[in-house]
Amino acid sequence: MKLPTFKAFIDAVQEDYIAHGRDWTRPGLHALAVHRFGVYRMSIETRALRLPLSAAYKSLFTVVRNVYGVELPYSASVGRRVIFEHQHGIVVHGAAVIGDDCIIRQGVTLGVRNMDALTEAPILGNRVQVGAGAVILGRVTVGDGAQIGANAVVLEDVPNGQLAVGVPARIVTRD
């Protein structure tokens, strides 16, 4: 994985700002900015220079987690223009992958099924929409353009462009 430069970090935050409707007060934008800062700080090779940035990141991460309720560690892979539409109760596992142009609503969990397989986290494709309260667990791939309904529990792959609803989630055919 190629680590970003400072310019790439600034460009990504600017793109997130535009995607969030140019509203700098949105908690989802703050969570993404802290996440991208955490990823950027890892590009600094000299440990002594990285140490103060790591302390700042951990403080900011704690504030975003405790105040906004968005737990988005730097180890998660997050694409461009991702929108966390509402705050509170959003938990993203550190091994999860979120594609470009995804929308994630409040109460969503992207996590592992089993503590013996900590790297088996969900992979969201591009343009995925995840409804409020949805839970996606394990090595699940959600295809490009798919939608996950509110409060769905996804335990199996969702093909491109499909809608998954229910507990456990099942694919609903769309015209």
Backbone bond lengths (Angstrom), bond angles and torsions (degrees), N, CA, C in turn:
res aa  C-N    CA-C-N  psi(-1)  N-CA   C-N-CA  omega(-1)  CA-C   N-CA-C  phi
1 M - - - 1.450 - - 1.527 108.59 -
2 K 1.309 116.31 127.76 1.453 121.22 179.16 1.528 109.24 -82.32
3 L 1.316 115.91 126.59 1.460 119.82 179.73 1.517 110.49 -82.50
4 P 1.319 117.38 146.11 1.463 120.94 -173.63 1.528 113.32 -77.65
5 T 1.308 114.14 153.86 1.457 120.52 171.53 1.525 108.28 -84.80
6 F 1.322 116.75 172.08 1.464 120.12 178.81 1.528 110.30 -62.32
7 K 1.324 117.66 -38.64 1.467 121.24 178.59 1.535 110.70 -63.24
8 A 1.331 116.49 -42.09 1.462 120.15 178.72 1.531 110.48 -63.65
9 F 1.329 116.63 -38.24 1.466 121.64 177.08 1.527 110.18 -61.16
10 I 1.333 117.01 -47.94 1.469 121.64 -179.76 1.527 110.33 -64.01
11 D 1.329 117.26 -42.98 1.471 121.02 179.12 1.528 111.47 -61.43
12 A 1.345 116.63 -41.41 1.463 120.38 -179.80 1.525 111.09 -65.60
13 V 1.326 117.15 -42.29 1.465 120.30 179.24 1.540 109.99 -65.77
14 Q 1.320 116.81 -38.22 1.467 120.26 177.92 1.534 110.13 -64.15
15 E 1.327 117.07 -41.46 1.456 121.26 178.11 1.535 110.77 -64.19
16 D 1.339 116.51 -40.44 1.462 120.39 177.08 1.527 110.93 -63.91
17 Y 1.326 116.61 -39.09 1.462 122.19 178.12 1.534 110.41 -59.15
18 I 1.311 116.90 -44.94 1.466 121.41 179.17 1.531 109.98 -65.77
19 A 1.353 116.89 -43.14 1.468 121.02 -179.58 1.528 112.19 -63.38
20 H 1.322 117.15 -29.91 1.463 121.63 178.91 1.534 111.73 -88.83
21 G 1.311 116.96 24.97 1.460 121.41 174.28 1.516 113.99 72.43
22 R 1.329 116.94 25.73 1.463 122.77 179.53 1.529 112.43 56.07
23 D 1.334 114.71 33.44 1.461 120.84 178.62 1.522 108.51 -111.81
24 W 1.313 116.93 101.54 1.462 121.25 -175.17 1.522 113.03 -71.20
25 T 1.342 118.06 -8.02 1.459 120.49 -179.48 1.530 112.75 -87.31
26 R 1.322 118.64 -5.43 1.464 121.47 -176.62 1.526 111.38 -68.48
27 P 1.322 118.66 125.32 1.461 121.62 179.80 1.523 113.65 -58.88
28 G 1.328 117.39 -34.28 1.464 120.06 178.13 1.515 111.86 -62.55
29 L 1.327 116.45 -36.83 1.462 120.97 176.61 1.526 109.98 -65.56
30 H 1.318 117.55 -42.09 1.468 121.06 178.42 1.527 110.47 -62.26
31 A 1.336 116.61 -43.03 1.468 120.40 179.96 1.525 110.63 -62.11
32 L 1.324 117.11 -42.98 1.471 120.45 179.02 1.522 111.50 -67.12
33 A 1.327 117.59 -39.15 1.466 120.11 179.35 1.525 110.49 -63.76
34 V 1.326 117.49 -41.99 1.467 120.55 177.99 1.528 109.90 -65.70
35 H 1.333 117.03 -41.68 1.469 120.78 177.30 1.533 110.67 -58.88
36 R 1.324 115.85 -48.41 1.471 119.60 -177.87 1.533 110.86 -66.62
37 F 1.326 117.86 -33.79 1.463 121.11 174.47 1.530 110.37 -63.54
38 G 1.330 116.30 -41.35 1.460 120.55 178.25 1.516 112.42 -62.55
39 V 1.324 116.26 -39.44 1.469 120.06 177.09 1.524 110.19 -67.97
40 Y 1.327 116.74 -43.31 1.472 120.60 179.81 1.529 111.76 -60.76
41 R 1.332 116.66 -43.18 1.463 119.03 -176.11 1.516 111.69 -60.87
42 M 1.326 117.85 -26.90 1.459 120.77 179.16 1.525 111.93 -72.69
43 S 1.343 117.56 -13.47 1.472 120.15 178.27 1.527 111.72 -78.81
44 I 1.312 117.19 -12.16 1.465 120.60 179.60 1.525 107.53 -83.37
45 E 1.331 115.59 114.47 1.461 120.61 -172.05 1.522 113.36 -75.43
46 T 1.313 118.07 -35.69 1.456 121.02 -178.03 1.523 109.77 -73.70
47 R 1.329 115.51 116.51 1.468 120.88 -175.21 1.527 111.98 -58.95
48 A 1.318 117.61 -39.11 1.471 120.64 -178.54 1.526 111.31 -64.84
49 L 1.322 117.88 -31.98 1.467 120.97 177.57 1.529 111.30 -79.80
50 R 1.332 115.65 -30.88 1.465 119.95 -178.37 1.536 111.82 -77.49
51 L 1.315 117.46 -26.89 1.459 121.86 -174.48 1.537 114.04 -56.72
52 P 1.334 120.32 -49.14 1.481 117.97 178.50 1.527 112.85 -65.42
53 L 1.337 116.84 -32.70 1.460 119.50 177.16 1.527 110.84 -68.53
54 S 1.337 116.00 -35.11 1.463 119.93 177.47 1.526 110.91 -65.88
55 A 1.324 116.35 -40.39 1.472 119.77 177.34 1.532 110.38 -63.43
56 A 1.324 116.33 -42.61 1.469 120.29 178.19 1.529 110.37 -63.64
57 Y 1.340 116.98 -43.80 1.464 120.75 179.56 1.527 110.83 -59.91
58 K 1.327 116.88 -47.19 1.463 119.84 -177.84 1.523 111.25 -62.19
59 S 1.321 116.97 -37.73 1.466 120.38 177.09 1.521 110.87 -66.08
60 L 1.329 117.13 -46.56 1.464 121.02 179.63 1.526 111.42 -64.64
61 F 1.334 116.85 -41.18 1.460 121.35 177.97 1.527 110.40 -58.64
62 T 1.327 116.73 -44.03 1.457 121.74 180.00 1.525 111.30 -63.61
63 V 1.326 117.01 -41.42 1.466 120.74 178.16 1.526 110.53 -63.51
64 V 1.333 117.17 -47.24 1.469 120.46 -179.64 1.523 110.28 -62.76
65 R 1.327 117.44 -42.10 1.468 120.91 179.87 1.528 111.10 -65.26
66 N 1.328 117.47 -46.56 1.461 120.43 -173.39 1.531 113.72 -80.89
67 V 1.320 117.86 -33.29 1.465 120.70 -178.08 1.526 111.52 -89.01
68 Y 1.328 117.01 -47.32 1.461 120.28 -176.49 1.523 113.56 -93.85
69 G 1.324 117.41 -17.49 1.457 120.04 179.93 1.516 113.21 74.49
70 V 1.327 117.34 29.98 1.468 121.76 178.25 1.518 107.69 -118.17
71 E 1.327 115.83 114.10 1.459 120.77 179.02 1.525 107.67 -104.93
72 L 1.327 115.60 103.09 1.461 123.05 -176.09 1.524 108.64 -132.15
73 P 1.340 117.78 89.20 1.461 119.74 -177.09 1.532 112.20 -70.45
74 Y 1.326 115.65 156.08 1.464 120.72 -178.44 1.524 112.41 -63.93
75 S 1.324 117.80 -22.39 1.464 120.51 -177.46 1.528 112.83 -75.83
76 A 1.323 118.83 -14.94 1.457 121.48 175.07 1.525 108.52 -72.62
77 S 1.313 115.79 146.58 1.464 120.46 178.79 1.531 108.52 -97.21
78 V 1.325 116.19 117.40 1.464 121.13 -175.99 1.523 108.62 -119.97
79 G 1.326 116.25 129.10 1.457 121.73 -178.97 1.519 112.97 -77.12
80 R 1.314 114.51 -166.31 1.458 121.61 -177.39 1.524 110.85 -86.81
81 R 1.337 114.56 148.03 1.471 122.97 173.90 1.527 113.51 56.30
82 V 1.312 117.83 34.66 1.461 121.92 175.53 1.524 108.06 -76.51
83 I 1.320 116.00 140.58 1.458 120.52 -178.83 1.525 109.20 -120.21
84 F 1.322 115.80 124.35 1.454 122.01 168.27 1.521 104.24 -96.51
85 E 1.327 115.07 98.97 1.453 120.37 -167.44 1.523 113.54 -67.21
86 H 1.287 117.97 -36.47 1.464 121.62 178.34 1.511 107.33 -138.55
87 Q 1.314 116.13 151.89 1.452 118.43 -179.48 1.525 110.75 -91.81
88 H 1.304 115.61 177.62 1.453 128.90 174.87 1.518 112.87 84.40
89 G 1.310 112.19 124.20 1.448 120.59 173.72 1.511 115.21 78.55
90 I 1.309 119.05 14.17 1.462 120.77 179.18 1.525 108.27 -92.14
91 V 1.336 115.69 121.44 1.458 121.29 179.77 1.525 107.95 -126.20
92 V 1.337 115.67 123.27 1.459 121.54 178.72 1.526 107.43 -119.20
93 H 1.316 116.86 123.84 1.459 121.33 178.98 1.527 109.61 -67.13
94 G 1.305 116.19 149.26 1.459 121.80 -176.87 1.513 114.86 -63.02
95 A 1.332 118.48 -19.94 1.464 120.95 179.11 1.529 112.36 -100.00
96 A 1.320 117.70 2.46 1.465 121.10 -178.63 1.527 110.91 -70.83
97 V 1.330 114.99 154.74 1.462 122.14 177.77 1.525 107.49 -124.89
98 I 1.331 116.02 127.37 1.464 121.85 178.23 1.520 107.24 -119.45
99 G 1.330 117.26 124.80 1.465 122.02 -177.99 1.519 113.06 -76.70
100 D 1.318 115.98 -173.62 1.460 122.94 -179.16 1.528 111.26 -73.65
101 D 1.323 116.36 149.05 1.467 124.65 171.36 1.534 113.89 59.96
102 C 1.310 118.15 30.38 1.473 122.00 178.09 1.525 109.87 -85.23
103 I 1.325 115.13 152.17 1.463 121.18 174.65 1.527 107.23 -121.70
104 I 1.321 115.61 123.54 1.458 121.52 -179.28 1.527 107.50 -120.61
105 R 1.321 115.72 125.44 1.457 120.41 -176.34 1.539 111.34 -99.44
106 Q 1.335 116.58 178.51 1.458 121.29 -172.91 1.525 112.21 -63.00
107 G 1.338 114.28 149.75 1.455 121.12 174.59 1.512 115.48 76.16
108 V 1.318 118.82 13.45 1.467 122.16 -176.95 1.526 109.74 -85.07
109 T 1.334 115.24 139.43 1.457 121.51 174.60 1.517 109.12 -122.55
110 L 1.328 116.10 125.68 1.466 122.56 171.40 1.520 105.13 -113.97
111 G 1.330 117.30 103.24 1.455 118.81 -171.65 1.505 113.90 -142.96
112 V 1.327 114.39 -173.69 1.458 121.83 179.02 1.519 109.20 -96.21
113 R 1.341 116.00 156.75 1.454 121.38 179.04 1.511 112.55 -88.47
114 N 1.318 115.15 -26.32 1.446 119.48 -167.25 1.523 108.81 -145.61
115 M 1.290 116.78 133.19 1.468 121.35 -176.45 1.529 112.74 -70.07
116 D 1.318 118.21 -9.51 1.460 121.14 176.56 1.520 111.82 -85.96
117 A 1.313 118.16 -9.90 1.463 122.66 -178.76 1.526 108.83 -129.44
118 L 1.324 116.65 69.14 1.463 121.14 -173.61 1.523 114.40 -71.60
119 T 1.319 118.43 -13.43 1.466 119.74 179.11 1.525 112.31 -94.87
120 E 1.302 117.54 -2.81 1.463 121.16 -178.15 1.519 110.55 -91.38
121 A 1.318 115.27 76.57 1.464 122.18 -178.06 1.529 109.35 -109.33
122 P 1.322 117.85 163.46 1.463 122.01 -178.11 1.532 113.62 -64.46
123 I 1.330 113.89 153.89 1.462 122.32 175.23 1.523 106.78 -125.51
124 L 1.329 116.34 116.89 1.463 120.73 177.25 1.518 108.41 -99.72
125 G 1.323 116.71 132.74 1.457 120.85 176.31 1.523 110.75 -75.21
126 N 1.308 116.23 -164.70 1.464 122.33 179.39 1.528 110.53 -81.66
127 R 1.336 115.98 146.91 1.461 123.86 175.80 1.531 113.51 60.79
128 V 1.316 117.87 31.75 1.466 122.69 177.99 1.524 108.60 -84.60
129 Q 1.334 116.32 138.43 1.459 121.52 175.01 1.522 108.13 -115.42
130 V 1.325 115.31 126.88 1.463 120.78 -178.14 1.526 107.70 -114.70
131 G 1.326 116.22 120.77 1.459 121.96 -176.86 1.516 113.06 -73.30
132 A 1.311 115.28 163.99 1.464 122.63 -176.98 1.524 110.76 -59.07
133 G 1.315 115.83 133.82 1.446 121.84 176.00 1.514 115.95 77.39
134 A 1.320 118.26 4.44 1.468 120.92 -179.21 1.522 110.39 -70.26
135 V 1.314 114.97 149.10 1.459 122.27 178.44 1.523 107.38 -126.65
136 I 1.324 116.27 124.57 1.467 121.54 178.20 1.517 105.86 -121.06
137 L 1.338 116.30 116.42 1.458 120.70 -171.94 1.522 112.48 -122.99
138 G 1.307 116.29 139.85 1.459 123.04 174.24 1.512 112.68 85.80
139 R 1.326 115.07 -172.11 1.466 121.97 -179.44 1.528 107.96 -76.60
140 V 1.324 114.87 75.74 1.457 122.91 -179.18 1.520 107.65 -110.01
141 T 1.322 116.41 134.17 1.454 120.75 175.71 1.523 108.58 -107.65
142 V 1.305 116.33 122.75 1.459 122.06 176.49 1.518 106.04 -103.38
143 G 1.325 117.24 117.28 1.459 122.76 -173.35 1.515 114.14 -68.96
144 D 1.318 115.05 166.24 1.463 122.59 179.87 1.531 110.81 -56.69
145 G 1.320 116.04 134.85 1.455 121.88 175.43 1.521 114.51 73.75
146 A 1.314 118.54 6.99 1.467 120.94 -179.88 1.517 110.28 -76.71
147 Q 1.334 115.12 160.23 1.453 121.52 176.67 1.513 108.95 -127.73
148 I 1.320 115.29 139.50 1.456 121.48 176.40 1.522 106.44 -112.57
149 G 1.315 117.16 123.99 1.453 121.29 -177.70 1.515 112.97 -70.46
150 A 1.318 115.11 162.37 1.461 120.70 179.30 1.522 110.48 -60.23
151 N 1.324 115.73 136.60 1.458 124.46 177.42 1.518 114.71 62.89
152 A 1.328 117.89 16.23 1.464 120.74 176.56 1.524 109.35 -73.75
153 V 1.328 115.83 150.24 1.458 121.81 174.77 1.517 106.42 -117.28
154 V 1.334 115.77 104.52 1.465 121.69 -173.95 1.523 109.23 -95.10
155 L 1.337 115.66 120.13 1.456 121.75 -179.54 1.525 111.95 -120.94
156 E 1.341 116.66 -7.01 1.462 121.84 -179.91 1.522 109.33 -131.68
157 D 1.323 116.10 161.59 1.462 121.67 -178.27 1.524 111.55 -58.62
158 V 1.336 115.14 146.61 1.461 122.35 176.22 1.521 107.02 -115.52
159 P 1.348 118.98 120.18 1.460 121.06 -178.36 1.532 112.58 -66.02
160 N 1.316 116.05 163.71 1.467 122.85 178.14 1.525 110.84 -52.72
161 G 1.332 116.12 134.01 1.454 122.30 172.01 1.514 116.23 71.79
162 Q 1.314 118.78 7.75 1.463 120.99 -176.84 1.526 111.40 -96.89
163 L 1.309 115.51 165.09 1.465 123.40 178.84 1.522 108.41 -113.30
164 A 1.326 117.45 126.41 1.460 122.24 178.11 1.528 108.42 -112.86
165 V 1.340 116.70 127.62 1.459 121.58 -179.80 1.517 109.79 -137.94
166 G 1.318 116.55 157.39 1.457 121.74 172.51 1.507 114.73 99.46
167 V 1.353 113.56 177.28 1.464 121.82 179.05 1.528 107.00 -130.26
168 P 1.311 119.99 111.18 1.461 127.01 -12.22 1.534 109.45 -68.88
169 A 1.306 115.93 157.49 1.461 121.09 -174.11 1.531 111.31 -64.69
170 R 1.313 114.47 142.10 1.458 121.44 173.49 1.520 107.42 -131.05
171 I 1.308 115.86 156.10 1.469 121.44 -177.67 1.517 109.16 -80.92
172 V 1.324 116.24 130.77 1.458 121.92 177.23 1.519 106.42 -106.11
173 T 1.315 117.26 127.37 1.460 121.72 -178.97 1.506 110.29 -69.96
174 R 1.339 115.47 131.85 1.475 120.51 178.28 1.513 108.70 -118.53
175 D 1.332 115.51 146.96 1.466 120.23 177.82 1.497 109.97 -84.26
